[in-house]
Amino acid sequence: MRPLGGGVSGDVFLTDDGFVKKRFLPKLKVQMEWISDPRRVFREIDSLKAWGRIVGPDCVPQIVSVQPEEFGYTMAYAEGPTWKDLLMAGEVRRSIAHELGRRLALVHRRPDAEARRALAGPGYFHSLRVEPYYETTAKRHPDLPIRADFGPETLVHGDYSPKNILVHKDGLWVLDHEVAHWGDPVFDLAFMLNHLVIKAFIFADSRYRDAARAFLDAYGPPPALEARTMVHLAVMMLARVDGKSPLGYLTEEQRTRLRAHARRRLLEPVDRLGRFL
């Protein structure tokens, strides 16, 4: 098996027969101590199936087999870069941003009884998102109003970001569903926007801002949800500087600027994306 880039939460391999095998780790591969139950693999599998039902079977890789004793599974393989790879290389496609907003809106708004049953409750959301992003950042900025105020409303991906979008010759796959749970749609919106807004901020390139706008327009949040999203977006931005999973490609000067901007948006919140930057 040949190792592939698997992020921080697991090991990912390409097998000799052309499939991808993924194994989940109890300790994530980051500098700080970050522990999470490897049984989150079963959440990922249930969410992959739910997205296939709601959006369509071509939006996620097909599951080939499950290895429960290894906390792993085998899935189909497709060649291609992640959307993050393209964005970091300066290739910004509004069409991808629009499609991802459309898909997320479907998942958030189409009731799916099986997903609600299989993914009920917060799952591993606290250990993988609330504690490393909200609680860790709040401890480092005790003067800020950082609150993880989420309600159980819909199927939430929990890691909806450019690094988890595979761009292959036949379309887009949404990967890495281990944080999936029945929760608040604001998290997915803020999580994706954060990656696009940070790139717009550090590269001073309006195309990333346009992609963020295309994503949000395709989703079509009501005004109250967009306003809440801006608050969580500010928390996410600060967390990628001072949380448990800081962005590795930032310079110290960029960290300082992002930190100052995120703090300002938490102390002086805005209600629309156009006012955030």
ZIJO-V510687 format. One record per backbone hydrogen bond with DSSP energy under -0.5 kcal/mol. NH is the residue of the N-H (numbers start at 1). CO is the residue of the C=O. If there is no record, write none. Layout:
nh: <NH	NH>
co: <CO	CO>
This chain:
nh: <2	3	4	6	9	10	11	12	13	14	15	15	18	20	21	22	23	24	25	28	29	30	36	40	41	42	43	44	45	46	47	48	49	50	51	52	53	54	55	56	59	60	64	65	67	68	70	71	72	73	74	75	76	81	83	83	84	86	87	88	89	90	91	92	93	94	96	97	98	99	100	101	102	103	104	105	106	107	108	109	110	111	116	117	118	119	120	125	128	129	130	131	133	134	134	135	136	137	138	139	140	141	144	146	147	149	150	153	153	154	155	156	156	161	164	165	166	166	167	167	168	168	169	171	173	174	175	175	180	181	182	182	183	183	187	188	189	190	191	192	193	194	195	196	197	198	199	200	201	202	203	204	205	208	209	210	211	212	213	214	215	216	217	218	219	220	221	225	226	227	228	229	230	231	232	233	234	235	236	237	238	239	240	241	242	243	244	247	250	255	256	257	258	259	260	261	262	263	264	265	266	267	268	275	276	277>
co: <14	1	12	4	6	6	23	4	21	2	13	19	15	75	13	73	11	71	9	34	8	28	26	37	38	39	39	40	41	42	43	44	45	46	47	48	49	50	51	51	56	57	74	74	72	66	67	68	67	22	65	20	62	167	162	165	162	82	83	84	85	87	86	90	91	92	93	93	94	95	96	97	98	99	100	101	102	103	104	105	106	109	112	113	114	115	117	122	124	125	125	126	129	129	130	130	131	133	134	135	136	137	141	144	145	147	148	151	183	183	107	154	181	159	161	162	164	173	81	165	166	171	79	168	166	59	164	173	177	156	119	121	154	181	184	184	185	186	187	188	189	190	191	192	193	194	195	196	197	198	199	200	200	205	205	206	207	208	209	210	211	212	213	214	215	216	216	222	222	223	224	225	226	227	228	229	230	231	232	233	234	235	236	238	238	239	132	240	247	251	252	253	254	255	256	257	258	259	260	261	262	263	264	272	273	273>
